[in-house]
Amino acid sequence: MITTVRTNQLSRLPLAFDHQATTPCAAEVVEAMAPYWSEEWGNPSSRQHRLGLTASAAVKLARRQIAEALAVTPQRLVFTSGATEANNLALLGHARALGSCHLISVTTEHHAVLDPLKQLQREGFSITLLSPGHDGLISPKQLEKTITSETRLVSVMAANNEIGVLQPLAALASVCRDHGITFHSDAAQAFGHIPLEPDATGVDLLSLSAHKLYGPKGIGALVIRDEIALQPLQWGGGQEAGLRAGTLPTALIVGFATAVQLAMAGRESRQQRLAALRDQLWADLKRQIPGVQMNGALAPRLPHNLNISLPGVNGSRLHRALRPHLACSSGSACSNGAPSHVLQALGRTRPEAEASLRLSLGRDTSVDDIQQAVIVIGDAVAAAKH
Ligand SMILES: Cc1ncc(COP(=O)(O)O)c(C=O)c1O
């Protein structure tokens, strides 16, 4: 029973509700990577000896496994250090290859999209950012109205990292296709969690990250449709068809592929379980804390995300009270503590954005964790009321 446990009686603390910031490496991922740190230490580009060939074969297999999960050919994957680099390569690389043009994105994108766009603006490109509705979503009509004869590239994330809402990618891609515009999507938060096939959706450039799906940090990929022109961001040994020079990190790539395979296996049942837990969390929070508000549409939304605002509560006192008991976030892990630009874009005031919590569930989250989180949050809210 929820009411029989109080904050000072909790067991597994702090409760982990920050799985959208990152996830632990799955045990199978650690195991699969292990040989490539030491005994199989070859450079995958060294083709003259067994060590290099073994590493090269491991990368080849991993590339195929990830490509299969996305229903694309392996050659279309360029490994990067993560989604940040994939976004930079997609946006800077494609825009620079095209030359002077207009780009469209959304105010609620991750900084890993917004900041490369700012750089492009400094380089003379013209940028328009669409404002989503209170539900966090943009519409194909809204996109269509913003397109000009100069528009060449549109970037819209698949799943929001703070409020978890899923943008209508296929409909947005179809608008882009009708106008001959390249469509990029940052799918760091979506890949491995919801069905995602770039060709079926109409996405020309897709950014991925391993550490959001129980893979290692420091590896990701950009999936590129064949005819898309890209200028590399760095030059060197010509790896990745000259698009991303630098020695490939065999262990990380093998870990990424293992994580992808694990994520695909049983994804549907896992997501159903997490959605049910998330819905329970929301229902219990509403019961416990009058006035609690949800940020973004409940659907369509990632099953493991809930984002709430707590009106009348002091944000910094709330987070201080929660810190020993619950690991969660008030926004993106990459926002340097600034109040969430996403919540403010949805119309939340700065104090409301500060008194907000992103609660993201993971594979191990249990009913007990949910019940304990409700108590902890209820107690913290009571302690942080204005
Ligand atoms: C939507 C989104 N894009 C990009 C990133 C950055 O990914 P990476 O850490 O792989 O560079 C993140 C991670 O927080 C994210 O949530």
The ligand as a Gaussian input file, in Angstrom:
#p B3LYP/6-31G(d) Opt

LIG

0 1
 C       16.949000      13.988000     -28.901000
 C       18.405000      13.888000     -28.632000
 N       19.283000      14.212000     -29.590000
 C       20.594000      14.107000     -29.394000
 C       21.113000      13.707000     -28.195000
 C       22.593000      13.600000     -28.033000
 O       22.977000      12.275000     -28.242000
 P       24.470000      11.774000     -27.979000
 O       24.642000      11.818000     -26.488000
 O       24.505000      10.402000     -28.535000
 O       25.380000      12.709000     -28.691000
 C       20.244000      13.363000     -27.170000
 C       20.780000      12.938000     -25.849000
 O       20.488000      13.515000     -24.837000
 C       18.855000      13.466000     -27.374000
 O       17.984000      13.155000     -26.429000

